[in-house]
Amino acid sequence: MSINIALKLITLKKLADETGYSPGALHKKIHDGVLREGLHYFRSPDGRIHFNIEEYEKWIRTNYRQA
């Protein structure tokens, strides 16, 4: 039996692995206020950062720059 669960929250490390942004670049976006707590990311009770993948994708699409 296979269970397929689509996660809406992923860790900063997983987001870095999936997007190619380094963890440091994501931390800088958080520090600079580009990515907002409570919208783009949340801190779990143990302090880890989890990104709302749907809001992250909206941020990308909203701020899209054509190459």
LUMLUMDREN-2810 file (N, C-alpha, C; in Angstrom, 1 decimal):
<atoms>
<atom><aa>M</aa><ch>A</ch><at>N</at><xx>0.8</xx><yy>-1.2</yy><zz>0.0</zz></atom>
<atom><aa>M</aa><ch>A</ch><at>CA</at><xx>0.0</xx><yy>0.0</yy><zz>0.0</zz></atom>
<atom><aa>M</aa><ch>A</ch><at>C</at><xx>0.9</xx><yy>1.2</yy><zz>0.0</zz></atom>
<atom><aa>S</aa><ch>A</ch><at>N</at><xx>0.6</xx><yy>2.2</yy><zz>-0.9</zz></atom>
<atom><aa>S</aa><ch>A</ch><at>CA</at><xx>1.4</xx><yy>3.4</yy><zz>-1.0</zz></atom>
<atom><aa>S</aa><ch>A</ch><at>C</at><xx>0.5</xx><yy>4.6</yy><zz>-0.6</zz></atom>
<atom><aa>I</aa><ch>A</ch><at>N</at><xx>1.1</xx><yy>5.4</yy><zz>0.3</zz></atom>
<atom><aa>I</aa><ch>A</ch><at>CA</at><xx>0.5</xx><yy>6.6</yy><zz>0.7</zz></atom>
<atom><aa>I</aa><ch>A</ch><at>C</at><xx>1.2</xx><yy>7.8</yy><zz>0.1</zz></atom>
<atom><aa>N</aa><ch>A</ch><at>N</at><xx>0.4</xx><yy>8.7</yy><zz>-0.6</zz></atom>
<atom><aa>N</aa><ch>A</ch><at>CA</at><xx>0.9</xx><yy>9.9</yy><zz>-1.2</zz></atom>
<atom><aa>N</aa><ch>A</ch><at>C</at><xx>0.4</xx><yy>11.1</yy><zz>-0.5</zz></atom>
<atom><aa>I</aa><ch>A</ch><at>N</at><xx>1.3</xx><yy>11.8</yy><zz>0.2</zz></atom>
<atom><aa>I</aa><ch>A</ch><at>CA</at><xx>0.9</xx><yy>12.9</yy><zz>1.0</zz></atom>
<atom><aa>I</aa><ch>A</ch><at>C</at><xx>1.6</xx><yy>14.1</yy><zz>0.4</zz></atom>
<atom><aa>A</aa><ch>A</ch><at>N</at><xx>0.8</xx><yy>15.1</yy><zz>0.0</zz></atom>
<atom><aa>A</aa><ch>A</ch><at>CA</at><xx>1.4</xx><yy>16.4</yy><zz>-0.5</zz></atom>
<atom><aa>A</aa><ch>A</ch><at>C</at><xx>1.7</xx><yy>17.3</yy><zz>0.7</zz></atom>
<atom><aa>L</aa><ch>A</ch><at>N</at><xx>2.9</xx><yy>17.5</yy><zz>1.0</zz></atom>
<atom><aa>L</aa><ch>A</ch><at>CA</at><xx>3.2</xx><yy>18.4</yy><zz>2.1</zz></atom>
<atom><aa>L</aa><ch>A</ch><at>C</at><xx>3.2</xx><yy>19.9</yy><zz>1.7</zz></atom>
<atom><aa>K</aa><ch>A</ch><at>N</at><xx>2.6</xx><yy>20.7</yy><zz>2.5</zz></atom>
<atom><aa>K</aa><ch>A</ch><at>CA</at><xx>2.5</xx><yy>22.1</yy><zz>2.3</zz></atom>
<atom><aa>K</aa><ch>A</ch><at>C</at><xx>3.6</xx><yy>22.9</yy><zz>3.0</zz></atom>
<atom><aa>L</aa><ch>A</ch><at>N</at><xx>4.2</xx><yy>22.3</yy><zz>4.0</zz></atom>
<atom><aa>L</aa><ch>A</ch><at>CA</at><xx>5.3</xx><yy>22.9</yy><zz>4.8</zz></atom>
<atom><aa>L</aa><ch>A</ch><at>C</at><xx>6.5</xx><yy>22.0</yy><zz>4.6</zz></atom>
<atom><aa>I</aa><ch>A</ch><at>N</at><xx>7.6</xx><yy>22.6</yy><zz>4.2</zz></atom>
<atom><aa>I</aa><ch>A</ch><at>CA</at><xx>8.9</xx><yy>21.9</yy><zz>4.1</zz></atom>
<atom><aa>I</aa><ch>A</ch><at>C</at><xx>10.0</xx><yy>22.7</yy><zz>4.8</zz></atom>
<atom><aa>T</aa><ch>A</ch><at>N</at><xx>11.0</xx><yy>22.0</yy><zz>5.2</zz></atom>
<atom><aa>T</aa><ch>A</ch><at>CA</at><xx>12.1</xx><yy>22.6</yy><zz>6.0</zz></atom>
<atom><aa>T</aa><ch>A</ch><at>C</at><xx>12.9</xx><yy>23.5</yy><zz>5.1</zz></atom>
<atom><aa>L</aa><ch>A</ch><at>N</at><xx>13.6</xx><yy>24.4</yy><zz>5.7</zz></atom>
<atom><aa>L</aa><ch>A</ch><at>CA</at><xx>14.5</xx><yy>25.3</yy><zz>4.9</zz></atom>
<atom><aa>L</aa><ch>A</ch><at>C</at><xx>15.5</xx><yy>24.5</yy><zz>4.1</zz></atom>
<atom><aa>K</aa><ch>A</ch><at>N</at><xx>16.0</xx><yy>23.4</yy><zz>4.7</zz></atom>
<atom><aa>K</aa><ch>A</ch><at>CA</at><xx>17.0</xx><yy>22.6</yy><zz>4.0</zz></atom>
<atom><aa>K</aa><ch>A</ch><at>C</at><xx>16.4</xx><yy>21.9</yy><zz>2.8</zz></atom>
<atom><aa>K</aa><ch>A</ch><at>N</at><xx>15.2</xx><yy>21.4</yy><zz>2.9</zz></atom>
<atom><aa>K</aa><ch>A</ch><at>CA</at><xx>14.5</xx><yy>20.8</yy><zz>1.8</zz></atom>
<atom><aa>K</aa><ch>A</ch><at>C</at><xx>14.2</xx><yy>21.8</yy><zz>0.7</zz></atom>
<atom><aa>L</aa><ch>A</ch><at>N</at><xx>13.8</xx><yy>23.0</yy><zz>1.1</zz></atom>
<atom><aa>L</aa><ch>A</ch><at>CA</at><xx>13.6</xx><yy>24.0</yy><zz>0.1</zz></atom>
<atom><aa>L</aa><ch>A</ch><at>C</at><xx>14.8</xx><yy>24.4</yy><zz>-0.6</zz></atom>
<atom><aa>A</aa><ch>A</ch><at>N</at><xx>15.9</xx><yy>24.5</yy><zz>0.1</zz></atom>
<atom><aa>A</aa><ch>A</ch><at>CA</at><xx>17.2</xx><yy>24.8</yy><zz>-0.5</zz></atom>
<atom><aa>A</aa><ch>A</ch><at>C</at><xx>17.6</xx><yy>23.7</yy><zz>-1.5</zz></atom>
<atom><aa>D</aa><ch>A</ch><at>N</at><xx>17.4</xx><yy>22.4</yy><zz>-1.1</zz></atom>
<atom><aa>D</aa><ch>A</ch><at>CA</at><xx>17.7</xx><yy>21.3</yy><zz>-2.0</zz></atom>
<atom><aa>D</aa><ch>A</ch><at>C</at><xx>16.9</xx><yy>21.3</yy><zz>-3.3</zz></atom>
<atom><aa>E</aa><ch>A</ch><at>N</at><xx>15.6</xx><yy>21.7</yy><zz>-3.1</zz></atom>
<atom><aa>E</aa><ch>A</ch><at>CA</at><xx>14.7</xx><yy>21.7</yy><zz>-4.2</zz></atom>
<atom><aa>E</aa><ch>A</ch><at>C</at><xx>14.8</xx><yy>22.9</yy><zz>-5.2</zz></atom>
<atom><aa>T</aa><ch>A</ch><at>N</at><xx>15.2</xx><yy>24.0</yy><zz>-4.6</zz></atom>
<atom><aa>T</aa><ch>A</ch><at>CA</at><xx>15.2</xx><yy>25.2</yy><zz>-5.5</zz></atom>
<atom><aa>T</aa><ch>A</ch><at>C</at><xx>16.6</xx><yy>25.6</yy><zz>-6.0</zz></atom>
<atom><aa>G</aa><ch>A</ch><at>N</at><xx>17.6</xx><yy>25.2</yy><zz>-5.3</zz></atom>
<atom><aa>G</aa><ch>A</ch><at>CA</at><xx>18.9</xx><yy>25.6</yy><zz>-5.7</zz></atom>
<atom><aa>G</aa><ch>A</ch><at>C</at><xx>19.4</xx><yy>26.8</yy><zz>-4.9</zz></atom>
<atom><aa>Y</aa><ch>A</ch><at>N</at><xx>18.5</xx><yy>27.5</yy><zz>-4.2</zz></atom>
<atom><aa>Y</aa><ch>A</ch><at>CA</at><xx>19.0</xx><yy>28.5</yy><zz>-3.3</zz></atom>
<atom><aa>Y</aa><ch>A</ch><at>C</at><xx>19.8</xx><yy>27.9</yy><zz>-2.2</zz></atom>
<atom><aa>S</aa><ch>A</ch><at>N</at><xx>20.9</xx><yy>28.5</yy><zz>-1.7</zz></atom>
<atom><aa>S</aa><ch>A</ch><at>CA</at><xx>21.6</xx><yy>28.0</yy><zz>-0.6</zz></atom>
<atom><aa>S</aa><ch>A</ch><at>C</at><xx>20.8</xx><yy>28.3</yy><zz>0.7</zz></atom>
<atom><aa>P</aa><ch>A</ch><at>N</at><xx>21.0</xx><yy>27.5</yy><zz>1.8</zz></atom>
<atom><aa>P</aa><ch>A</ch><at>CA</at><xx>20.4</xx><yy>27.9</yy><zz>3.0</zz></atom>
<atom><aa>P</aa><ch>A</ch><at>C</at><xx>20.7</xx><yy>29.3</yy><zz>3.5</zz></atom>
<atom><aa>G</aa><ch>A</ch><at>N</at><xx>22.0</xx><yy>29.7</yy><zz>3.2</zz></atom>
<atom><aa>G</aa><ch>A</ch><at>CA</at><xx>22.3</xx><yy>31.1</yy><zz>3.5</zz></atom>
<atom><aa>G</aa><ch>A</ch><at>C</at><xx>21.6</xx><yy>32.1</yy><zz>2.8</zz></atom>
<atom><aa>A</aa><ch>A</ch><at>N</at><xx>21.3</xx><yy>31.9</yy><zz>1.5</zz></atom>
<atom><aa>A</aa><ch>A</ch><at>CA</at><xx>20.5</xx><yy>32.8</yy><zz>0.7</zz></atom>
<atom><aa>A</aa><ch>A</ch><at>C</at><xx>19.1</xx><yy>32.9</yy><zz>1.2</zz></atom>
<atom><aa>L</aa><ch>A</ch><at>N</at><xx>18.5</xx><yy>31.8</yy><zz>1.6</zz></atom>
<atom><aa>L</aa><ch>A</ch><at>CA</at><xx>17.2</xx><yy>31.8</yy><zz>2.2</zz></atom>
<atom><aa>L</aa><ch>A</ch><at>C</at><xx>17.1</xx><yy>32.5</yy><zz>3.5</zz></atom>
<atom><aa>H</aa><ch>A</ch><at>N</at><xx>18.2</xx><yy>32.3</yy><zz>4.4</zz></atom>
<atom><aa>H</aa><ch>A</ch><at>CA</at><xx>18.2</xx><yy>33.1</yy><zz>5.6</zz></atom>
<atom><aa>H</aa><ch>A</ch><at>C</at><xx>18.3</xx><yy>34.6</yy><zz>5.4</zz></atom>
<atom><aa>K</aa><ch>A</ch><at>N</at><xx>19.1</xx><yy>34.9</yy><zz>4.4</zz></atom>
<atom><aa>K</aa><ch>A</ch><at>CA</at><xx>19.2</xx><yy>36.4</yy><zz>4.0</zz></atom>
<atom><aa>K</aa><ch>A</ch><at>C</at><xx>17.9</xx><yy>36.9</yy><zz>3.6</zz></atom>
<atom><aa>K</aa><ch>A</ch><at>N</at><xx>17.1</xx><yy>36.2</yy><zz>2.8</zz></atom>
<atom><aa>K</aa><ch>A</ch><at>CA</at><xx>15.8</xx><yy>36.7</yy><zz>2.4</zz></atom>
<atom><aa>K</aa><ch>A</ch><at>C</at><xx>14.9</xx><yy>36.8</yy><zz>3.6</zz></atom>
<atom><aa>I</aa><ch>A</ch><at>N</at><xx>15.0</xx><yy>35.9</yy><zz>4.6</zz></atom>
<atom><aa>I</aa><ch>A</ch><at>CA</at><xx>14.2</xx><yy>36.1</yy><zz>5.8</zz></atom>
<atom><aa>I</aa><ch>A</ch><at>C</at><xx>14.7</xx><yy>37.3</yy><zz>6.6</zz></atom>
<atom><aa>H</aa><ch>A</ch><at>N</at><xx>16.0</xx><yy>37.5</yy><zz>6.7</zz></atom>
<atom><aa>H</aa><ch>A</ch><at>CA</at><xx>16.6</xx><yy>38.6</yy><zz>7.5</zz></atom>
<atom><aa>H</aa><ch>A</ch><at>C</at><xx>16.2</xx><yy>39.9</yy><zz>6.8</zz></atom>
<atom><aa>D</aa><ch>A</ch><at>N</at><xx>16.2</xx><yy>40.0</yy><zz>5.5</zz></atom>
<atom><aa>D</aa><ch>A</ch><at>CA</at><xx>15.9</xx><yy>41.2</yy><zz>4.8</zz></atom>
<atom><aa>D</aa><ch>A</ch><at>C</at><xx>14.4</xx><yy>41.5</yy><zz>4.7</zz></atom>
<atom><aa>G</aa><ch>A</ch><at>N</at><xx>13.6</xx><yy>40.6</yy><zz>5.1</zz></atom>
<atom><aa>G</aa><ch>A</ch><at>CA</at><xx>12.1</xx><yy>40.8</yy><zz>5.1</zz></atom>
<atom><aa>G</aa><ch>A</ch><at>C</at><xx>11.5</xx><yy>40.5</yy><zz>3.8</zz></atom>
<atom><aa>V</aa><ch>A</ch><at>N</at><xx>12.3</xx><yy>39.8</yy><zz>2.9</zz></atom>
<atom><aa>V</aa><ch>A</ch><at>CA</at><xx>11.7</xx><yy>39.5</yy><zz>1.6</zz></atom>
<atom><aa>V</aa><ch>A</ch><at>C</at><xx>10.7</xx><yy>38.3</yy><zz>1.7</zz></atom>
<atom><aa>L</aa><ch>A</ch><at>N</at><xx>11.1</xx><yy>37.4</yy><zz>2.6</zz></atom>
<atom><aa>L</aa><ch>A</ch><at>CA</at><xx>10.1</xx><yy>36.3</yy><zz>2.9</zz></atom>
<atom><aa>L</aa><ch>A</ch><at>C</at><xx>9.6</xx><yy>36.5</yy><zz>4.3</zz></atom>
<atom><aa>R</aa><ch>A</ch><at>N</at><xx>8.3</xx><yy>36.5</yy><zz>4.5</zz></atom>
<atom><aa>R</aa><ch>A</ch><at>CA</at><xx>7.7</xx><yy>37.0</yy><zz>5.8</zz></atom>
<atom><aa>R</aa><ch>A</ch><at>C</at><xx>7.2</xx><yy>35.8</yy><zz>6.6</zz></atom>
<atom><aa>E</aa><ch>A</ch><at>N</at><xx>7.6</xx><yy>35.9</yy><zz>7.9</zz></atom>
<atom><aa>E</aa><ch>A</ch><at>CA</at><xx>7.1</xx><yy>34.9</yy><zz>8.9</zz></atom>
<atom><aa>E</aa><ch>A</ch><at>C</at><xx>5.6</xx><yy>35.0</yy><zz>9.0</zz></atom>
<atom><aa>G</aa><ch>A</ch><at>N</at><xx>5.0</xx><yy>33.8</yy><zz>9.1</zz></atom>
<atom><aa>G</aa><ch>A</ch><at>CA</at><xx>3.6</xx><yy>33.7</yy><zz>9.2</zz></atom>
<atom><aa>G</aa><ch>A</ch><at>C</at><xx>2.9</xx><yy>33.7</yy><zz>7.8</zz></atom>
<atom><aa>L</aa><ch>A</ch><at>N</at><xx>3.6</xx><yy>34.0</yy><zz>6.8</zz></atom>
<atom><aa>L</aa><ch>A</ch><at>CA</at><xx>3.1</xx><yy>33.9</yy><zz>5.4</zz></atom>
<atom><aa>L</aa><ch>A</ch><at>C</at><xx>3.9</xx><yy>32.9</yy><zz>4.6</zz></atom>
<atom><aa>H</aa><ch>A</ch><at>N</at><xx>5.2</xx><yy>33.2</yy><zz>4.4</zz></atom>
<atom><aa>H</aa><ch>A</ch><at>CA</at><xx>6.1</xx><yy>32.4</yy><zz>3.6</zz></atom>
<atom><aa>H</aa><ch>A</ch><at>C</at><xx>6.7</xx><yy>31.2</yy><zz>4.4</zz></atom>
<atom><aa>Y</aa><ch>A</ch><at>N</at><xx>6.9</xx><yy>31.5</yy><zz>5.7</zz></atom>
<atom><aa>Y</aa><ch>A</ch><at>CA</at><xx>7.6</xx><yy>30.5</yy><zz>6.6</zz></atom>
<atom><aa>Y</aa><ch>A</ch><at>C</at><xx>7.0</xx><yy>30.6</yy><zz>8.0</zz></atom>
<atom><aa>F</aa><ch>A</ch><at>N</at><xx>7.2</xx><yy>29.5</yy><zz>8.7</zz></atom>
<atom><aa>F</aa><ch>A</ch><at>CA</at><xx>6.8</xx><yy>29.4</yy><zz>10.1</zz></atom>
<atom><aa>F</aa><ch>A</ch><at>C</at><xx>8.0</xx><yy>28.8</yy><zz>10.9</zz></atom>
<atom><aa>R</aa><ch>A</ch><at>N</at><xx>8.0</xx><yy>29.0</yy><zz>12.2</zz></atom>
<atom><aa>R</aa><ch>A</ch><at>CA</at><xx>9.0</xx><yy>28.4</yy><zz>13.1</zz></atom>
<atom><aa>R</aa><ch>A</ch><at>C</at><xx>8.3</xx><yy>27.3</yy><zz>13.9</zz></atom>
<atom><aa>S</aa><ch>A</ch><at>N</at><xx>8.8</xx><yy>26.1</yy><zz>13.9</zz></atom>
<atom><aa>S</aa><ch>A</ch><at>CA</at><xx>8.1</xx><yy>25.1</yy><zz>14.6</zz></atom>
<atom><aa>S</aa><ch>A</ch><at>C</at><xx>8.5</xx><yy>25.2</yy><zz>16.1</zz></atom>
<atom><aa>P</aa><ch>A</ch><at>N</at><xx>7.9</xx><yy>24.5</yy><zz>17.0</zz></atom>
<atom><aa>P</aa><ch>A</ch><at>CA</at><xx>8.2</xx><yy>24.7</yy><zz>18.4</zz></atom>
<atom><aa>P</aa><ch>A</ch><at>C</at><xx>9.6</xx><yy>24.4</yy><zz>18.8</zz></atom>
<atom><aa>D</aa><ch>A</ch><at>N</at><xx>10.3</xx><yy>23.6</yy><zz>18.0</zz></atom>
<atom><aa>D</aa><ch>A</ch><at>CA</at><xx>11.8</xx><yy>23.4</yy><zz>18.3</zz></atom>
<atom><aa>D</aa><ch>A</ch><at>C</at><xx>12.6</xx><yy>24.4</yy><zz>17.5</zz></atom>
<atom><aa>G</aa><ch>A</ch><at>N</at><xx>12.1</xx><yy>25.4</yy><zz>16.9</zz></atom>
<atom><aa>G</aa><ch>A</ch><at>CA</at><xx>12.8</xx><yy>26.5</yy><zz>16.3</zz></atom>
<atom><aa>G</aa><ch>A</ch><at>C</at><xx>13.2</xx><yy>26.3</yy><zz>14.8</zz></atom>
<atom><aa>R</aa><ch>A</ch><at>N</at><xx>12.9</xx><yy>25.2</yy><zz>14.3</zz></atom>
<atom><aa>R</aa><ch>A</ch><at>CA</at><xx>13.2</xx><yy>24.9</yy><zz>12.8</zz></atom>
<atom><aa>R</aa><ch>A</ch><at>C</at><xx>12.3</xx><yy>25.8</yy><zz>12.0</zz></atom>
<atom><aa>I</aa><ch>A</ch><at>N</at><xx>12.8</xx><yy>26.2</yy><zz>10.8</zz></atom>
<atom><aa>I</aa><ch>A</ch><at>CA</at><xx>12.0</xx><yy>27.0</yy><zz>9.9</zz></atom>
<atom><aa>I</aa><ch>A</ch><at>C</at><xx>11.4</xx><yy>26.1</yy><zz>8.8</zz></atom>
<atom><aa>H</aa><ch>A</ch><at>N</at><xx>10.1</xx><yy>26.2</yy><zz>8.6</zz></atom>
<atom><aa>H</aa><ch>A</ch><at>CA</at><xx>9.3</xx><yy>25.5</yy><zz>7.7</zz></atom>
<atom><aa>H</aa><ch>A</ch><at>C</at><xx>8.7</xx><yy>26.4</yy><zz>6.7</zz></atom>
<atom><aa>F</aa><ch>A</ch><at>N</at><xx>8.8</xx><yy>26.2</yy><zz>5.4</zz></atom>
<atom><aa>F</aa><ch>A</ch><at>CA</at><xx>8.3</xx><yy>27.1</yy><zz>4.4</zz></atom>
<atom><aa>F</aa><ch>A</ch><at>C</at><xx>6.9</xx><yy>26.5</yy><zz>3.9</zz></atom>
<atom><aa>N</aa><ch>A</ch><at>N</at><xx>6.0</xx><yy>27.5</yy><zz>3.7</zz></atom>
<atom><aa>N</aa><ch>A</ch><at>CA</at><xx>4.7</xx><yy>27.2</yy><zz>3.1</zz></atom>
<atom><aa>N</aa><ch>A</ch><at>C</at><xx>5.0</xx><yy>27.2</yy><zz>1.6</zz></atom>
<atom><aa>I</aa><ch>A</ch><at>N</at><xx>5.0</xx><yy>26.0</yy><zz>1.0</zz></atom>
<atom><aa>I</aa><ch>A</ch><at>CA</at><xx>5.5</xx><yy>25.9</yy><zz>-0.4</zz></atom>
<atom><aa>I</aa><ch>A</ch><at>C</at><xx>4.5</xx><yy>26.6</yy><zz>-1.3</zz></atom>
<atom><aa>E</aa><ch>A</ch><at>N</at><xx>3.2</xx><yy>26.7</yy><zz>-1.0</zz></atom>
<atom><aa>E</aa><ch>A</ch><at>CA</at><xx>2.2</xx><yy>27.4</yy><zz>-1.9</zz></atom>
<atom><aa>E</aa><ch>A</ch><at>C</at><xx>2.5</xx><yy>28.9</yy><zz>-1.9</zz></atom>
<atom><aa>E</aa><ch>A</ch><at>N</at><xx>2.8</xx><yy>29.4</yy><zz>-0.7</zz></atom>
<atom><aa>E</aa><ch>A</ch><at>CA</at><xx>3.1</xx><yy>30.9</yy><zz>-0.6</zz></atom>
<atom><aa>E</aa><ch>A</ch><at>C</at><xx>4.4</xx><yy>31.2</yy><zz>-1.2</zz></atom>
<atom><aa>Y</aa><ch>A</ch><at>N</at><xx>5.4</xx><yy>30.3</yy><zz>-1.1</zz></atom>
<atom><aa>Y</aa><ch>A</ch><at>CA</at><xx>6.7</xx><yy>30.5</yy><zz>-1.7</zz></atom>
<atom><aa>Y</aa><ch>A</ch><at>C</at><xx>6.5</xx><yy>30.5</yy><zz>-3.2</zz></atom>
<atom><aa>E</aa><ch>A</ch><at>N</at><xx>5.7</xx><yy>29.6</yy><zz>-3.8</zz></atom>
<atom><aa>E</aa><ch>A</ch><at>CA</at><xx>5.5</xx><yy>29.6</yy><zz>-5.2</zz></atom>
<atom><aa>E</aa><ch>A</ch><at>C</at><xx>4.8</xx><yy>30.9</yy><zz>-5.7</zz></atom>
<atom><aa>K</aa><ch>A</ch><at>N</at><xx>3.8</xx><yy>31.4</yy><zz>-4.9</zz></atom>
<atom><aa>K</aa><ch>A</ch><at>CA</at><xx>3.2</xx><yy>32.7</yy><zz>-5.2</zz></atom>
<atom><aa>K</aa><ch>A</ch><at>C</at><xx>4.2</xx><yy>33.8</yy><zz>-5.2</zz></atom>
<atom><aa>W</aa><ch>A</ch><at>N</at><xx>5.1</xx><yy>33.8</yy><zz>-4.3</zz></atom>
<atom><aa>W</aa><ch>A</ch><at>CA</at><xx>6.1</xx><yy>34.8</yy><zz>-4.2</zz></atom>
<atom><aa>W</aa><ch>A</ch><at>C</at><xx>7.0</xx><yy>34.8</yy><zz>-5.5</zz></atom>
<atom><aa>I</aa><ch>A</ch><at>N</at><xx>7.3</xx><yy>33.6</yy><zz>-6.0</zz></atom>
<atom><aa>I</aa><ch>A</ch><at>CA</at><xx>8.1</xx><yy>33.5</yy><zz>-7.2</zz></atom>
<atom><aa>I</aa><ch>A</ch><at>C</at><xx>7.3</xx><yy>34.0</yy><zz>-8.4</zz></atom>
<atom><aa>R</aa><ch>A</ch><at>N</at><xx>6.1</xx><yy>33.6</yy><zz>-8.5</zz></atom>
<atom><aa>R</aa><ch>A</ch><at>CA</at><xx>5.2</xx><yy>34.0</yy><zz>-9.6</zz></atom>
<atom><aa>R</aa><ch>A</ch><at>C</at><xx>4.9</xx><yy>35.5</yy><zz>-9.6</zz></atom>
<atom><aa>T</aa><ch>A</ch><at>N</at><xx>4.7</xx><yy>36.1</yy><zz>-8.4</zz></atom>
<atom><aa>T</aa><ch>A</ch><at>CA</at><xx>4.4</xx><yy>37.5</yy><zz>-8.3</zz></atom>
<atom><aa>T</aa><ch>A</ch><at>C</at><xx>5.6</xx><yy>38.4</yy><zz>-8.7</zz></atom>
<atom><aa>N</aa><ch>A</ch><at>N</at><xx>6.7</xx><yy>37.9</yy><zz>-8.3</zz></atom>
<atom><aa>N</aa><ch>A</ch><at>CA</at><xx>8.0</xx><yy>38.7</yy><zz>-8.6</zz></atom>
<atom><aa>N</aa><ch>A</ch><at>C</at><xx>8.8</xx><yy>38.2</yy><zz>-9.7</zz></atom>
<atom><aa>Y</aa><ch>A</ch><at>N</at><xx>8.1</xx><yy>37.5</yy><zz>-10.6</zz></atom>
<atom><aa>Y</aa><ch>A</ch><at>CA</at><xx>8.7</xx><yy>36.9</yy><zz>-11.8</zz></atom>
<atom><aa>Y</aa><ch>A</ch><at>C</at><xx>9.4</xx><yy>38.0</yy><zz>-12.7</zz></atom>
<atom><aa>R</aa><ch>A</ch><at>N</at><xx>10.6</xx><yy>37.8</yy><zz>-13.1</zz></atom>
<atom><aa>R</aa><ch>A</ch><at>CA</at><xx>11.3</xx><yy>38.7</yy><zz>-14.0</zz></atom>
<atom><aa>R</aa><ch>A</ch><at>C</at><xx>11.7</xx><yy>37.8</yy><zz>-15.2</zz></atom>
<atom><aa>Q</aa><ch>A</ch><at>N</at><xx>11.3</xx><yy>38.3</yy><zz>-16.4</zz></atom>
<atom><aa>Q</aa><ch>A</ch><at>CA</at><xx>11.6</xx><yy>37.6</yy><zz>-17.6</zz></atom>
<atom><aa>Q</aa><ch>A</ch><at>C</at><xx>13.1</xx><yy>37.7</yy><zz>-17.9</zz></atom>
<atom><aa>A</aa><ch>A</ch><at>N</at><xx>13.7</xx><yy>36.6</yy><zz>-18.3</zz></atom>
<atom><aa>A</aa><ch>A</ch><at>CA</at><xx>15.2</xx><yy>36.6</yy><zz>-18.6</zz></atom>
<atom><aa>A</aa><ch>A</ch><at>C</at><xx>15.5</xx><yy>37.3</yy><zz>-19.9</zz></atom>
</atoms>
